[in-house]
Structure formats: C-alpha cells, structure tokens
C-alpha cells in the first residue's frame, strides 16, 4: 500500500481506501453487520487505514459497524463521517449550528468514539457555502475535542471552490473519474495551493467503469442505479456520474478497444485517478470482501502512457463532455 497526505490534516492515508455506502449490503438492502465486519477486516488487513462513512448509511448502522471495528483493531485507522443528509427537507434553512452539533454528537455515540478524525458536511445545498456561521461551528467543536478536522463533500466544482475559502476546511470529497474530469482543472490547482486534501468518490461511475455492465444488466429495486438515473431521489450526478446509461455503455465499449486485454477496466480507471498527484485517496465501495481486493489491484497496475491518456480523453470528449462537464 502507498500512502499520501490528506492535506492540512497531516494524516498519512492509504491511496486506495474504503467508502461504506454499500458496506453491509448492496444499496437498498438491509444492513448486515457480519458482512460489514468481513469487508472492514479485509480492507485493513490489506493496508487500508482510512474509512469513510455517514450517518445516513444504513440509517446509522454503518457508523456503528465502523466504530465497533475500529475499536477491535490495534492499527491507527482514520475515520471520516458525514452529516447533514438527515435533514428533511434538505434545504439551506434547515442547516443550523444547533442541529449540526446534534448530528456530530449522534455520530460519536453511534461509533462509541470520543473524537471524530474528520467530519464532513454531506453535500449541502449550494447556499450553505455562503453562511460563515455554519463553518464557525466546527471550530468550536474542535476546541471541545469532538472533532479533529472539518471537510466537505460536494456535488459541484463551484461548491468545492467556495468551500475551501474557509480556512478550517481541510478536505474535499468530490466525484472524479474518467467520465467526470472537470475537477482536475481549476479546483485541483486551488486545493493544492491551499493544502486541502482531495477524497475521490464514485471513482468507477457506479460500476460503469468496470466494463461489466450491458444493456441487459438489471439492478434491484432499492439500488440507486435503478431509481435515481434522472435524479429522482438525490443529485443525478451520484448515479453513473450523471451519464445517460446507454451513452456510458458506448463509451465503455470504446475504452475496451484501448485496453483490449483488460477483462476488468476498474484497475485502469483507478490508476488514471491516482496519476493525478492532487488526489489524496480514492474511496471505492465494496459489498463483499472480494471487491476490496479487486480495488487494490490498481496499485500494481502500470502508469498509463501518454498515448493511452490521450485516447481516454478522446473518448471523454466524444461521448461524455458535452452532457456532463459543465453541470458539476
């Protein structure tokens, strides 16, 4: 395992880490703690030392599983969680310091921890980034010893750029992959200048970039890849990176001609992300231990050549850029 600094937190974290949206069960299924324990152990046994969760994952069960697991291991494991998505309605007005404080305290209780290594605002409405009192709260929580660092999880590059204007924002979690390339422009440069860590989520475009899907693939009723393709429940960009599914399949087919020997494109897609030095870590998810190991295969994948990078960008320009680039 290789490790990189998570910006001004000073944490040395694994290049490939673990996101826990579907740990303990695939999206929409009931949470299974036994499965979660197996996945978490497989991750840390492989050198992963950074785990990302949220209070809404499994209705708090993911946090409970992560907290219990961390206390069972002797290694230093960095835990990041997120707050805000429990608000209903999820509006800027609903974001209030007292409410967010309660969310943080509930996360500490769920995990049985005294301090959170990293708490992240969980994709709040854009207006929240223009409210200094929200960000000031986390300075007080840090003084009280309840958190070590504040981060933000964002939908849009504009939100990331606004968020890192606050000095206490130490990291940004953002969607970045072969089919979502815009963050590598201005945002990566600005984050690097401000020593802000970058946590990459949805690195495989909800599985599209594994190359294993087809127009005959089906997804369960509770899977967001079934019910959120047009943003019915939350931001469309979280599902297949906002790409029309059929268009995504066409783009993947062309990627397969560039990498004809790759039965699973995932390692290539993760290596492409890691070749961006601004990235601190990638947090692919896993619904079984074998997927953790598959994600880690990217660590042995060779760097992509200039020709390969050029051809990947040509696919992006041909199929993806027009409909995705400026939206997020």
N, C-alpha and C positions, 0 to 999 in steps of 0.2 A: 504494500500500500504506500502511496505517496501522500504527503500532507502539505497543505497550503494555509497561509494566514487568513483568518476571517477578518480582514480589515483591522480597524482600531480596537476590536475586542482583544487582539493578541492571541486568540485561540489558534492552535495548530490543528486543523481538522482534515479528515480524510477527503481526498479528491472526489471519490465516489462515496456518498453517504446514504442515508435511508429516509425516505418520506413514508409516512404511515397512514396516508389516506385510506388505503385498502388493506393495511395490515390487520389480520384478524378476520378477514372475509372480504370477498370482492365487493366492489361498490354496490351498495344497496342491500347486501345480505346482513344477517345478524352477526354481531361481533363474536369471535371465537378466541378466547384467551389462550388456549393451548396452541393454536396456530400462530398467534402473535408471539408467544414465547419462543417458538421454534425459529421464526423469522428473525427476531431480535438477536437470539443467540448466534444464528448463522452469520449475521451481519458483524457482530463484534468479534466473533472468532476469526473473521476474515480481515480484521484490522480497521473496520469502520468505527469511528468514535464520535459521530455526530448524528443525532436522530431528531427529525422534525415531526412534530405532531400539532394538534389543535384541539381546542375544547369541543368543537363540533364533530370531530371524527368519532364515529361510533357513539355519539351522544355522551362523550366523556370517558368511554371505556378505553379508547386508545391512550389517553393520558394516564389512566390507571395502570394499564399494562406496561407502558414505558417507565413510569415511576417505580413500579414493583421490580421491573427488570433491572433498572439502573442500580437499585439498592442491593441486588443479588450478585453484582459483579464487582471485582476489585479494581478494574481499569477506570481511568478517568474518561467518562463519557459525557459529552456536551449535549444538553437537552434544550431544544428550541420548541416553544409552543406559540400559539396564536390566539388572539381574542378579537371579538367584535362581531363575528358572523352569527352569534346567537341573538343579536338584536332583531326584533320583528315589530315593525318594519325596519329593514336595514337602510336607514337614512342618516344623513349627516346630523340632523337634530337629535337622533337617538344616541349619538355618541356624546356622552357626558362623563367628566372625570370620575364622579362617584360610581357610575355604572362600570366603567373600565376597571377601576380599583377592585370592585367586587369580582369581576371576571378573573383578574390576576390572583386574587385570594382563593377563588374556587379552583383554579388550576393547581396552585400549590397544595391545596387539600386533596385534589384528585391524585396527584403524584406522590403525596407524602413527603414533599421536599420543603426545605426552609427558604431556598433561593432558586430562582429561575436563571439559568445561564443566559437565555435570550428570550424575550417576549416580543412578539411581532404583531402589529396591527394587521388584521386579516382582511386585506383587500377592501378597505373602507371606501365610501363614495369620495369622489374627487374633492368635494368641498371640505372634507375633513383636513386635508393637507394645508388648508388656509386658516386653520384655527390653532394658534400657538398654545392655547390653554390645554389642548389635548396632549401635546408633546411635553409640556411642562410637568404634567402629572407624573411622567415616568422618571423625571429627575428626583421627585420626592420618593417614589417607590424604590429607587436605587439607594437614596440616603437611608431609607428604612431597612435596607438589606433584603428586600423582597425580590429584587431583580439585579442582575449584573449589567445587562445591556438591553437596549431597545433596538428593534429592527422594524422594517415594514415589508409587507407582502403586497405587491401591486399588480394591477391589470395592465396599466399603460405606462409607456416610457415617460410621458409628461408627469405622471404621479411620482415616478421614481426621481425625476429631476427636481421636482418641488420638495419631495420628502428629504432629500439629502442636503437641503439648505439648513435643516435643523441639525445643530452640532451633535446632539445626543443620538442621532440615528447612526448606528454602527454597521448595519447591513440592509441589503435589499434583496428580497426574494422575488424573482421575476421569471416569466416564461421565456425561454430562449432555446432554440433548436434549429435544425436545418430548414424547417418550414416557418420559423419566426426569427428573422435575423436582425430586425431593426435595433434591438438593444445594443448591438456591437458598434453602432455608430456613435453618436454624441454621449449617450449615457455611460458606456464603459469608460470613456475618457474622463468624464467628470467624476465618476465614482473612484477611479484610480487616483485622481488628484486629491480627493478628499479622504483617501484611505478608508473607503467604505467597502465592506465585503459584499460579494455577489453570490447568492444562493440560487442555483438554476433549478426550477421545477418544470414539470411536463417536458422532460428532455426528449421523449420519444413520441411526442404528439399523440398522447393517449394510446400508444401502441402501434400507430400507423407506421412509424419508422422501424419497427421490427421486420417489416416486409411480409408478415404472416397473415395479413387480412386480405379478403377478397370481397367482391360484391355479393357473395353468398354467406359471408360471416354474419352471425347474429349475436346480439347482446341481451342479457337478461333485463327484465322489466325495471329493476332497480338500478341498473347501470346507467350512468350519465351519458354514456356513448349511445344509449338508446333514446333517452328522454330529453337530452339537452342540446341536441345538434343545432338548434336555432336559438339557443339561449332562453329556453322556456323557464328554467329554474334559477340560473345564475349566468354569469358572463359567458357568452358563446365561445370566447377565446380559450376557456378552460377545457373544452371538448374538441379533440383533434386540432388544437391550436387555432380554432376558428375557421378551419378549411372545410369547404364542401367535401364530403366523404368521397364521392366518385372522382373528383379532381385530385384529391390526395392519393387515391389508388393509381391514377395515371402517372402522377409524379414519382411515386414509389417504383412503378414498373420501369421508368426511365433510369432511376437510381440503380436498379438491378442490372442494367446494361453497363453501368460504370463500374459496378462491383460484382461481376458475374460469379465469382467464387464464394460469395458470402451468402450462406443459407439464412443467416440472421443478420439483418442490417444494423441491429442495435449497437453493436460494438463500434462500428464505423460512426454512427450518429453521436455516440457519447465521446469518442475520440475527437470528432470535429469540435465539440464544445470545449473539451479540455485544451485544445490548441489555442484557445483564447486565454491569455495569461491573466486577464482581469477577473476571470471566474475563480471563486474560492472553492466551491464544491457543487456537485450535482446531486440531487436527491430523488432518484428514480424510486418508484414504489415497488412493492412485491406483495403478492397474495399467497406465496409459498416460498420455502427456503431456496428452492432451486432457482427461482428468479433472482435472488440476491447474488448467487454465484454467476448467473448469466450476465448480470450487470457489471460484475467485476472483471469479466473477460476483456472489457475495453482497456484495462490497464496494460494488457500485453499486446494490444493492437498497435501496429506501427503508425507513426505520424503520417497524415495524408500528404501526398505530393502536391506541388503547385498545380499540376495538371488535374488531379482529382478535385482539388478545391475549386478550380475554375469550372469544371464540369458540374459540380454540385450547385454552384451559384447560377449556372446557366439553367438548370432545372428549376431553381427557385424563381428566376426571372421569367421563365416561360409559363409556369403553372400557378405560382403562389403569389408573387409580389403584388400584382395588381389588386387582388381582392383582400389582402391581409396587411401589407406593410404599413399603411398609414392609419389603420384602425386601432392599433395597440402600441 
